[in-house]
Amino acid sequence: GQNIDQPTEMTATEGAIVQINCTYQTSGFNGLFWYQQHAGEAPTFLSYNVLDGLEEKGRFSSFLSRSKGYSYLLLKELQMKDSASYLCAVSSVSGGSYIPTFGRGTSLIVHP
Amino acid sequence: KAGVTQTPRYLIKTRGQQVTLSCSPISGHRSVSWYQQTPGQGLQFLFEYFSETQRNKGNFPGRFSGRQFSNSRSEMNVSTLELGDSALYLCASSRSSGRTGELFFGEGSRLTVL
């Protein structure tokens, strides 16, 4: 089975940097991705890591270590609009396709 | 291009009733997957359809079913509703089977079971 752990809630200050960690245990690993979900809205894709290392995309970066079953999402220069839930999801092979299993999400609160 | 469209956005049902939710994927996307989102359990995978065939099914009872039409539009049905079925039901589409990880979600159908 799949098991994904991420903190339930984090708080940070506008302009700061925050790191949201995600650990996982899975079989048939095919990649890890991060989604952002604002309250009352649909999740939106942020990043996808299939190889070890850091992927940078503007203010957001995502890191993966497959051997450790570990990933983090790094948000720099935090803005109030970054207050949202951040979902870590692991893609694994099942029945010939790739099924994402989502963590329960980390609610990030950015305050002035 | 138009995003993923889900209807209805909100609905209220009573225990024992059944409900059908609809999802129109982004044009050109052949894979449609469904998720249930609740505060306690997060996003849980229900099933995935690709070219009218169910490719995978999550760990939900048989009361939850779905189908996909030739135009890639999909419906999911929940029969004999229970209070615990109250949730946000999200549909997501992708070009293939989600290998690259990018799913495009609709805004969901919020179901309340009384």
Chai-1 contact restraints between the chains, C-beta under 6 A:
chainA,res_idxA,chainB,res_idxB,connection_type,confidence,min_distance_angstrom,max_distance_angstrom,comment,restraint_id
A,G31,B,G101,contact,1.0,0.0,6.0,A-B,restraint_1
A,F33,B,G101,contact,1.0,0.0,6.0,A-B,restraint_2
A,A42,B,F105,contact,1.0,0.0,6.0,A-B,restraint_3
A,A42,B,G106,contact,1.0,0.0,6.0,A-B,restraint_4
A,A42,B,E107,contact,1.0,0.0,6.0,A-B,restraint_5
A,P43,B,F105,contact,1.0,0.0,6.0,A-B,restraint_6
A,F45,B,E102,contact,1.0,0.0,6.0,A-B,restraint_7
A,Y48,B,G101,contact,1.0,0.0,6.0,A-B,restraint_8
A,S91,B,G101,contact,1.0,0.0,6.0,A-B,restraint_9
A,S94,B,N56,contact,1.0,0.0,6.0,A-B,restraint_10
A,G95,B,R55,contact,1.0,0.0,6.0,A-B,restraint_11
A,G95,B,N56,contact,1.0,0.0,6.0,A-B,restraint_12
A,S97,B,R55,contact,1.0,0.0,6.0,A-B,restraint_13
A,S97,B,N56,contact,1.0,0.0,6.0,A-B,restraint_14
A,S97,B,S97,contact,1.0,0.0,6.0,A-B,restraint_15
A,Y98,B,S97,contact,1.0,0.0,6.0,A-B,restraint_16
A,Y98,B,G98,contact,1.0,0.0,6.0,A-B,restraint_17
A,Y98,B,R99,contact,1.0,0.0,6.0,A-B,restraint_18
A,I99,B,N56,contact,1.0,0.0,6.0,A-B,restraint_19
A,F102,B,G42,contact,1.0,0.0,6.0,A-B,restraint_20
A,F102,B,L43,contact,1.0,0.0,6.0,A-B,restraint_21
A,R104,B,G42,contact,1.0,0.0,6.0,A-B,restraint_22
A,G105,B,G42,contact,1.0,0.0,6.0,A-B,restraint_23
